[in-house]
Amino acid sequence: MLLPNILLTGTPGVGKTTLGKELASRSGLKYINVGDLAQEGQLYNGYDEEYDCPILDEDRVVDELENQMREGGTIVDYHGCDFFPERWFHIVFVLRTDNSVLYKRLETRGYGEKKLKDNIQCEIFQVLYEEAIASYKEEIVHQLSSNKPEDLEDNINQILKWIEQWVKDHNT
């Protein structure tokens, strides 16, 4: 049976991981957090002193994911999306969060002042939504609000309905 590949993207702290794990649990699709994958496989090519974090080796990540993406049925969670091949995803969801909510979430994570400010600006200027629109066909890119617990449930239900319809359309 053919199953879709889904990309969850958005600024750090918008709820991609929470949504992705719960969606995988309810849909039976595989869940991949690119940050975790990179950490496990040491898929880095340097260290960013300014942001105090490793630099992702995007080519190695793509190589690592290629076979799983070809099989289908995968939910990918990452805050960037412009390096993934367009052919991989059937739909892209960009999670969006109000700045005041996002600020509190990132502050709780212990983000430094510069990292906090830059991520909030990223959300204000819709950087990741614009990146998604530039990287994929506009009709497959959708924004989802992710501010409160009810949004999570609404988003899960909306995506589960989409998966169900996609599976019907592609397996008959």
N, C-alpha and C positions, 0 to 999 in steps of 0.2 A: 504494500500500500504506500502510495506517495504521501509524504508529510511535508508541511511548509517549514522554511527557515525564517526566523523572526529576529530582528535586531531591536534591542532596547538601548537607547542612547539618551544622553542628557548630561547636564552639569553634575559633577560629583555631589551627592547628597539629595538628589531628587527622588530616590526610591527605586532605582533600577534593579538592584540586587533583591530587595524584598519582593518586588513584583515578579522578577524572573524566577526565583525559587518557588514561590507559591504557584505561579503559572505552570511551571514544569511539574510540580506535584499533582496538580489537578488535570493537566492535559496529557501527561505521559511523554511529553517531548523532553529531549535532553537539554540540560542547562549548562552553559559555559560562561563563567566570569573570566574575561580576558586578563584582568589583573591577577587573579589567582593562577591561571594557566601560565602566565609569564613568570610569576614567582616560582612555581613548581619546576618549570623547565629552564629557569634563569635566562629568559628570552629578552635580554637587555643588551644595549650597546653603549653603556656609559652611565654617569650619574649626574643629575642636575643639582648642583650645590645650592642654587638660589631657591629652588622649591623643595630641596631636601628629599629627593625621590629618584629612583632609577629611571633611565630613559628606555622606553620600549623599543625593541628591535622589531619593527612592523613587518618586515619581510619574513623573519623567522616565525612570527605569529601566524601569518597567512599560510606559510608552508605547513605549520603544525595543524592548522584547522582544515586544510583543503579537503582531505578525505571525508571527514565528518560532515562538512557542508555539502559535499556531493551526494552523500546518502540522504540528507534531508532530515527533518524532524528535530531541528536544533534551535534553541533560543540563545542568542549571543548578547551579552551584557558588557558594554564598554562606553566610556565617556567620549570617545572619538569614533568617527565612522568613515572618514574619507580615504582610508587605506585598504578597506575591505573591498574585494571585487564586487562590482554591481550585480553580477549574475548570482551571487550567493543568496540574496534575500528576496522573499516574496512580499514582505511588508516591513516597514520601519516605524517604530513608535518612539517619538521624542517626548520624554517626560519633562514637564515644566512645573516649577514650584515658585510661589510668591517669595520675594526677596527676604522678607522678615522671617518667614518659616525656614528658608534655606540657610540664612545666617545662623540661626540657632542650631540647626543640625550640624553645620560645619564647625561651629564653635565647640560643640560637644565632642567632635572628633579630635579637637586639639589643633586645628589648623592655625598656622602662624598668620600674622596680620596681612602680609603680602598675598599669600595663597588664598586667604579668606576674601580679600578685596577683589583679587583677579577672578575668582570663581563667581562671585556675586555679579561683577561686571559682565562676565560671560553669559550669565542668565539674563541680565537686563537687556543685553544687545542681541539675544537669541542666537548666539554664535553657533551652538550645536544644531539648532533647527536649520539655520542657513547652510551649515555644512552638509546636513542630510539632504536638503533640497538640491544642493549643487552636485551631490554624489549619486543620487538615485532619482528615478522617475518621480516627478512630483505627486502623481496619483497614488503612489505606495507609501508616501510619508505622511504620518498622522501625529498630531500633538495630543498629549493626554495630561490633564491636570493631576498633580500629585501633592496635595497640601494636607489632607486629613485622612484618617483611617477609612472613611466611607469612599474616598476616591480610589483607594486600593481595590476595594471590592467591586466598584463600578468598572474599573479598568480591567480587572480579571474577567468579569462577566462579558464585557465587550470583546475582549480578545478571544475568549473561548468560543463565542458565537462566530467570530471571523474564522477561527481554525475549523470549526465544524462545517461551515459553508465551503471553505477552501477544499477540505477533504472530499466533500460531496462532489464539487465541481471537477476535481482532478482524478477521481477514482471510479468514474462510471463509464 
